[in-house]
Amino acid sequence: TLPYFISEKNLIFETAKSLLYLEKLKNSVRLLGISISNLNADKQRKKEVTKKSVSVQLRFEF
């Protein structure tokens, strides 16, 4: 959980990547799920936007 609002894709990705590398694991695989909630959007805009589902599989060399 971050104590501040972020909205840029690059910042979200960098934050997720930093979580992945918090502690070096020896000969193992780490599974990391990222969820986004409490989006800072105005109510008017919510009415205009249709619901979209986004799934992304991130891959890192190791």
N, C-alpha and C positions, 0 to 999 in steps of 0.2 A: 504494500500500500504506500502510495506516495503522498506526502503532506501538501501537495500543490497540484494544480490543474495543468495537464499537458495535452496538446492537441496535434502536435506534429508527428508524422509517421516515423521520421528518423529518430526523434527523441524516444518514442515508444520502443522502437527496435533497439536502440543503444541501452535503454534501461533493462530490457529483457535480456540482452546479451550480457550485461554486467551481472545480473542475477545468476546466469548460467555459470559464470566463472568466479563466483564468490569463494569457493573452496575447491582447490584442485583435488580431483578424485583419481585414484590410481587404478588403472585397468578396469574401468567401469563406464557405464552409460548413465547420463542424467536425463530424466524426462522432466520437462518444464512446461506447465500450462499457463497461459497468460489470458486473463479476462479483463474486459473493460466495462466499467459501470459508472454511474453518476455523471453522465455526460453533461457538459455545460452547454446546453442548447436552449434557445428561447422556445416558449410554448407555441408560438405562431409557426415557427419553422418546423416543429415536430408534426404539425398537422399537414404540412405540405410534402414532407418526405415520406415515401413509402418504406416499409420495413425491408431491409436487405440483409442477407446472411453472407458473412465473409469467412472463409476458411483458408488458412495459409499454413503450409508445412515449411518450416525453416530448416535448412540444412547447414551444418557447420563441418568443416574439415577437421578431423582429429586423427 
